Amino acid sequence: MTAWWRRRSLRARLTFAATVVLALAMSAAAVLLVWRVHLTLISQLDATASRQAVTVVGAIAAERHPVVPPTVAPDAVIQVVDRAGNVVASSPNIDGEPRLFTVPAPRVGAGPTVRTVANLPVGDNSSYRVAAVSTVDAGGAVSVVYVALPLAGATRTVAALSALVAAGVPIVVGLLAAITWLLVGRAIRPVELLRRQAADITVTDLHRRVSVPPSGDEMARLASTLNDLLARLDASVGQQRQFVADAAHELRSPMASLLAQLEVDERLARGAAAPGAPTGAGSSELVEEARRLSVLIDALLALARLDAQPRPRRDVIDLDDVVFAEVATVRRRTGVPVDTRAVAAARVCGDAGLLARVVRNLLDNAARHARSQVIVRLEHGSGEATLTVTDDGPGVPAADRGRIFARFTRLDEARGRDAGGVGLGLAIVDAAVQAHSGSVSVTDASPGAVFTVRLPAAD
């Protein structure tokens, strides 16, 4: 029950709690109202019966024999009983009936005693409120006057009021619940607005801020706190990006010089070696490691630039020309056959350098894992250009397709360090494609993997 309650929205929980409280309060008020009305009606009935009894007592005191004056209410049931318990006078509606009341008689001169009596042989045998008063007639005889008034009228009034309350309370509670739902929704609307604005802010646009309500209340202070947090995050991420960019830039020049020197030394060593003599592997390994480090530095610098400037240039580019140029480079460098027969003309808006890097990284990744060939397709239609790069290698397991575009991610199978990857190529592809408002995905080629890039086509 607790888990179910916690899964409900704040608006639903507040509305439910307020409705329960209102329902309990209104039910208690309704019960109190009905009880109070019932007591009031009974009190009025008792007062009327007591007045009628006093009227009869006054008539008896003036006469030598007990009489029931005609001024008494017609629905009243009256009996005058002497000390021996004999009925000496009665109202016309019970004339001839034996003694009907056994309410204890008060002493002479005391106030009336009022009780409820049921099943009187009058009308529908309903209950009556009976007032008993002791008196002394003109002859000195002591008598007890009983005046009974029916409870039917008060009972009907209370029943009608109870039915009205029973029908009205749920309706009122329902209306109040609806009003509470609307008021709570209006009250938490600024929170939902803040949530949506905060959810729209990504790591690439931390410069954005949420709207601060002009009310100056708790919501405004919450928005200000969120903006302060975003400002600190923006400053921290900016410092990190700047550090990576500066470090990659500073490392790039000495790394290029070191690589050039190693290549020169390797050529000199090969030229100085005697014909047919084995050459040392240490120099070649240093050159290879230097090249790998140079690739890593270039990738870090590219990612740093993408993070710092997520909006690329918007030049009109013939994407098919970019594809053919990168395919020619991959063919010369790797020797892997690349099929481009399905490359059609397509134009997009964007940064030519970034898009060339996207194609290059996809081709390098495919050539690195292909067994026999790589197939490249480029299509144009439905307002977008679709580039697919397919290899016939081991493919990408379904469980790893969601993380393959993360930075420094290399799968265990056929993607070790010896394969030449540094785990940043596909991350650059993903960042560059997103900067161009496109998408990249990977599917199974059975065998191999299919990388699909979709970019908005140029008008």
C-alpha positions in Angstrom: 0.0 0.0 0.0 2.9 2.4 0.9 4.6 1.7 -2.4 1.4 2.2 -4.4 0.9 5.5 -2.5 4.4 6.7 -3.3 4.0 6.0 -7.0 1.1 8.4 -7.2 1.8 12.0 -8.3 2.1 14.8 -5.8 -1.0 16.4 -7.2 -3.0 13.1 -6.8 -1.7 12.6 -3.2 -2.5 16.1 -2.1 -5.9 16.0 -3.7 -6.7 12.6 -2.1 -5.5 13.7 1.3 -7.5 17.0 1.2 -10.6 15.1 -0.1 -10.4 12.6 2.8 -10.0 15.4 5.3 -12.9 17.3 3.8 -15.1 14.2 3.6 -14.4 13.4 7.3 -15.0 17.0 8.4 -18.2 17.3 6.4 -19.5 13.9 7.5 -18.9 14.9 11.1 -20.5 18.3 10.6 -23.5 16.6 8.9 -23.9 14.1 11.8 -23.7 17.0 14.3 -26.2 19.0 12.3 -28.8 16.2 12.2 -28.2 15.4 15.9 -28.6 19.1 16.8 -31.8 19.5 14.7 -33.2 16.3 16.4 -32.5 17.7 19.8 -34.0 21.0 18.9 -37.2 19.4 17.6 -37.5 17.2 20.7 -36.9 20.2 23.0 -39.6 22.2 21.2 -42.0 19.2 21.4 -41.2 18.8 25.1 -41.9 22.5 25.7 -45.2 22.3 23.9 -46.3 19.2 25.8 -45.3 20.9 29.1 -47.3 24.0 28.2 -50.3 21.9 27.3 -50.0 20.0 30.6 -49.9 23.3 32.5 -53.0 24.4 30.7 -54.8 21.3 31.7 -53.6 21.7 35.3 -55.0 25.2 35.3 -58.4 24.1 34.1 -58.5 21.3 36.7 -57.6 23.7 39.5 -60.5 25.9 38.6 -63.1 23.1 38.4 -64.3 20.7 41.1 -64.0 17.8 38.7 -61.1 17.1 36.3 -61.8 18.3 32.8 -59.8 18.6 29.5 -60.2 22.1 28.1 -61.0 22.3 24.4 -58.1 24.6 23.7 -55.6 21.8 23.8 -54.0 20.8 20.5 -56.1 18.3 18.6 -53.3 15.9 18.0 -52.5 15.7 21.7 -53.3 12.6 23.7 -54.4 13.6 27.3 -55.3 11.5 30.3 -56.0 12.7 33.9 -55.4 9.9 36.4 -56.3 10.0 40.1 -54.2 8.7 42.9 -55.8 5.2 42.6 -54.8 5.0 38.9 -58.2 5.5 37.5 -58.7 7.6 34.4 -60.9 10.5 35.4 -60.7 12.5 32.2 -59.2 12.1 28.7 -59.0 13.8 25.3 -61.7 12.8 22.8 -59.2 10.8 20.7 -58.7 8.2 23.5 -62.0 8.5 25.2 -62.9 5.2 26.9 -59.3 3.9 26.9 -57.7 2.5 30.1 -54.7 4.1 31.6 -52.0 4.4 28.9 -49.2 6.1 30.7 -46.9 4.9 33.5 -44.5 7.8 33.5 -43.5 8.5 37.1 -45.5 11.5 38.4 -43.6 14.3 40.0 -44.6 15.8 43.3 -47.2 18.5 43.4 -45.8 21.9 42.5 -42.8 20.4 40.8 -42.0 20.8 37.1 -43.2 18.4 34.4 -41.5 15.1 33.9 -41.1 14.2 30.2 -40.5 10.8 28.7 -40.9 8.9 25.4 -43.8 6.4 25.1 -44.3 4.0 22.2 -47.3 2.0 20.8 -50.1 4.2 22.0 -53.5 3.0 20.4 -53.8 6.3 18.5 -53.2 6.8 14.8 -50.3 4.7 13.5 -49.1 3.7 17.0 -46.1 5.9 16.7 -44.0 7.2 19.6 -45.0 10.1 21.7 -43.3 12.5 24.0 -45.3 12.6 27.3 -45.3 15.3 29.9 -46.5 14.4 33.4 -47.6 17.0 36.0 -49.2 16.4 39.4 -52.0 18.8 40.5 -54.7 19.2 43.1 -58.3 20.0 42.0 -60.8 22.3 43.7 -61.9 19.4 45.9 -58.4 18.7 47.2 -58.0 15.5 45.2 -54.5 14.8 43.7 -54.4 13.9 40.0 -51.7 13.4 37.5 -52.1 15.0 34.1 -50.4 13.3 31.1 -50.1 15.2 27.8 -48.5 13.3 24.9 -47.6 14.8 21.5 -46.6 12.6 18.5 -42.9 12.3 17.5 -43.9 11.5 13.9 -43.4 15.1 12.6 -40.0 15.5 14.2 -39.0 12.0 13.0 -40.0 12.9 9.4 -38.1 16.1 9.6 -35.0 14.5 10.8 -35.3 11.7 8.2 -35.7 14.2 5.4 -32.8 16.2 6.7 -30.7 13.0 6.9 -31.5 12.0 3.4 -30.7 15.5 2.1 -27.4 15.5 3.9 -26.6 11.9 2.7 -27.2 12.9 -0.9 -25.6 16.4 -0.6 -22.4 15.6 1.2 -20.9 13.3 -1.5 -21.8 15.9 -4.2 -20.2 18.7 -2.2 -17.2 16.5 -1.5 -16.9 15.7 -5.2 -17.0 19.3 -6.1 -14.5 20.2 -3.5 -12.2 17.4 -4.7 -12.4 18.8 -8.3 -11.7 22.3 -7.0 -8.8 21.0 -4.9 -7.4 19.2 -8.0 -7.5 22.4 -10.0 -6.1 24.5 -7.2 -3.3 22.0 -6.5 -2.5 21.8 -10.2 -2.4 25.6 -10.5 -0.2 25.7 -7.3 2.4 23.1 -8.6 2.3 24.4 -12.2 5.4 26.5 -11.7 7.2 23.3 -10.4 6.2 21.4 -13.5 7.4 24.3 -15.6 10.8 24.3 -13.8 11.0 20.6 -14.2 10.4 20.8 -18.0 12.9 23.6 -18.4 15.5 21.8 -16.4 14.9 18.6 -18.4 15.5 20.4 -21.6 18.9 21.6 -20.5 21.6 19.3 -21.6 25.4 19.2 -21.1 25.9 21.1 -24.3 23.7 24.1 -23.4 24.3 24.6 -19.7 24.3 28.4 -20.5 20.5 28.2 -20.5 18.5 29.1 -17.4 15.1 28.4 -16.0 12.4 31.1 -15.7 12.2 32.9 -12.3 8.6 33.6 -11.4 8.0 37.3 -10.4 6.1 36.3 -7.3 9.2 36.2 -5.1 7.8 33.2 -3.2 9.3 29.7 -2.6 9.0 28.9 -6.3 11.0 32.0 -7.2 13.7 31.1 -4.7 13.8 27.5 -6.0 14.2 28.8 -9.6 17.0 31.1 -8.5 18.7 28.2 -6.7 18.5 26.1 -9.8 20.0 28.9 -11.9 22.8 29.2 -9.5 23.4 25.5 -9.7 23.4 25.6 -13.5 25.8 28.5 -13.4 28.2 26.6 -11.3 27.9 23.5 -13.4 28.4 25.6 -16.6 31.5 27.1 -15.1 32.9 23.7 -14.0 32.1 22.0 -17.3 33.6 24.9 -19.2 36.8 24.7 -17.2 37.0 21.0 -17.9 36.3 21.5 -21.6 38.9 24.3 -21.8 41.4 22.1 -20.0 40.9 19.2 -22.4 41.1 21.5 -25.5 44.2 23.3 -24.2 45.9 20.0 -23.3 45.1 18.4 -26.6 46.2 21.5 -28.5 49.4 21.8 -26.5 50.2 18.1 -27.0 49.5 18.2 -30.7 52.5 20.1 -31.8 55.2 18.3 -29.8 53.5 15.0 -30.7 53.7 15.8 -34.4 57.4 16.8 -34.0 58.1 13.6 -32.1 56.4 11.5 -34.7 58.2 13.2 -37.5 61.6 12.7 -35.8 60.8 9.0 -35.1 59.9 8.5 -38.8 63.1 10.2 -39.9 65.2 8.1 -37.5 63.5 5.0 -38.7 64.3 5.8 -42.3 67.9 6.6 -41.4 68.2 3.3 -39.5 66.9 1.4 -42.5 69.2 3.2 -44.9 72.2 2.6 -42.7 71.5 -1.1 -42.2 73.4 -3.6 -44.3 71.4 -5.2 -47.2 69.6 -8.3 -45.9 70.4 -7.5 -42.2 67.4 -7.5 -39.9 66.2 -4.1 -38.7 65.3 -3.4 -35.0 61.6 -3.5 -34.1 62.0 -0.9 -31.4 61.9 2.1 -33.7 58.8 0.8 -35.6 57.0 0.2 -32.3 57.8 3.7 -31.1 56.5 5.1 -34.4 53.3 3.1 -34.1 52.7 4.1 -30.5 53.4 7.7 -31.4 50.9 7.5 -34.2 48.3 6.0 -31.9 48.9 8.8 -29.4 48.6 11.4 -32.2 45.2 9.9 -33.2 44.1 10.0 -29.6 45.1 13.7 -29.2 43.3 14.6 -32.5 40.1 12.8 -31.3 40.2 14.5 -27.9 40.7 17.9 -29.6 37.8 17.2 -32.0 35.5 16.2 -29.0 36.6 19.3 -27.1 35.7 21.5 -30.0 32.3 19.8 -30.4 31.6 20.3 -26.7 32.6 23.9 -26.9 30.8 24.7 -30.1 27.8 22.4 -30.5 26.3 24.4 -33.4 28.3 23.7 -36.6 28.5 25.8 -39.8 25.5 25.6 -42.1 27.1 25.3 -45.6 25.5 23.3 -48.4 27.6 20.2 -48.9 27.5 17.4 -51.5 27.6 14.5 -49.1 28.3 12.0 -51.9 31.5 13.9 -52.8 32.6 13.7 -49.1 31.9 9.9 -49.1 33.8 9.3 -52.3 36.8 11.2 -51.0 36.9 9.4 -47.7 36.4 6.0 -49.4 39.4 6.7 -51.6 41.5 7.5 -48.5 40.4 4.3 -46.7 41.2 2.2 -49.8 44.7 3.6 -50.0 45.4 3.3 -46.3 43.8 -0.1 -45.5 43.4 -2.0 -48.8 39.9 -3.2 -47.7 37.5 -3.3 -50.7 34.7 -0.7 -50.3 31.6 -1.0 -52.4 30.2 2.4 -53.3 27.8 1.4 -56.1 24.8 2.4 -54.0 26.0 5.9 -53.3 23.6 8.4 -54.7 23.7 12.2 -54.8 22.6 13.9 -51.6 23.1 17.5 -50.3 23.0 18.5 -46.6 23.7 21.7 -44.6 26.5 21.5 -42.2 30.2 21.6 -41.5 32.2 19.9 -44.2 35.1 19.0 -41.9 32.9 17.5 -39.3 30.8 15.5 -41.8 34.1 14.2 -43.4 35.2 13.1 -40.0 31.9 11.3 -39.5 32.3 9.4 -42.7 36.0 8.7 -42.1 35.4 7.3 -38.6 32.6 5.1 -39.8 34.7 3.8 -42.6 37.7 3.2 -40.4 35.6 1.4 -37.9 34.0 -0.8 -40.6 37.4 -1.5 -42.3 39.0 -2.4 -39.0 36.4 -5.2 -38.3 35.4 -6.3 -41.8 36.4 -9.8 -43.0 36.1 -9.2 -46.7 34.5 -5.9 -47.7 32.6 -2.7 -46.6 29.4 -1.6 -48.3 28.5 2.1 -48.4 25.1 3.4 -49.3 23.8 7.0 -49.6 20.2 7.7 -50.2 18.1 10.9 -50.4 14.4 11.0 -49.7 11.7 12.2 -47.3 13.6 15.3 -46.5 16.7 13.5 -45.2 19.9 12.0 -46.4 20.6 8.4 -45.1 24.2 7.1 -45.0 24.8 3.4 -44.2 28.1 1.7 -43.7 28.0 -2.1 -43.5 30.8 -4.5 -42.7 30.8 -8.3 -42.6 32.7 -8.6 -39.3 31.7 -9.9 -35.9 28.9 -7.3 -35.5 27.8 -5.5 -32.4 25.9 -7.5 -29.7 22.4 -6.2 -29.0 23.3 -5.6 -25.4 26.2 -3.3 -26.4 24.4 -1.2 -29.1 23.3 1.4 -26.6 26.8 2.1 -25.2 28.9 1.8 -28.3 28.7 5.5 -28.9 29.9 6.4 -25.4 33.4 7.8 -25.1 36.3 5.4 -24.6 34.0 2.4 -25.2 35.7 -0.6 -26.8 33.9 -4.0 -27.0 35.8 -7.0 -25.9 35.3 -9.1 -29.1 37.6 -8.0 -32.0 37.9 -4.5 -30.6 41.1 -4.6 -28.5 43.9 -2.1 -28.5 45.7 -4.1 -31.2 42.8 -3.3 -33.6 43.9 0.3 -33.6 40.8 1.9 -31.9 41.0 4.3 -29.0 37.2 4.3 -28.2 36.5 7.8 -29.4 35.7 7.5 -33.1 32.1 6.5 -32.7 31.7 9.1 -29.9 32.8 11.8 -32.3 30.4 10.4 -34.9 27.5 10.6 -32.4 28.4 14.2 -31.2 28.9 15.5 -34.7 25.7 14.0 -36.1 23.7 15.3 -33.1 25.2 18.8 -33.7 23.8 18.5 -37.2 20.3 17.6 -35.8 20.7 14.1 -37.1 20.8 10.6 -35.6 23.1 7.6 -35.7 22.2 4.0 -34.9 23.7 0.5 -35.3 21.8 -2.7 -36.3 22.7 -6.3 -37.1 23.8 -7.2 -40.7 24.0 -11.0 -40.1 27.0 -11.1 -40.2 28.5 -7.7 -39.4 27.1 -4.4 -38.3 25.2 -1.7 -40.1 25.8 1.9 -39.0 23.1 4.3 -40.2 23.4 8.1 -40.2 20.4 10.3 -40.9 20.8 14.0 -41.6 18.3 16.6 -42.7 18.6 17.2 -46.4 19.3 20.6 -47.8 16.4 22.4 -49.4 
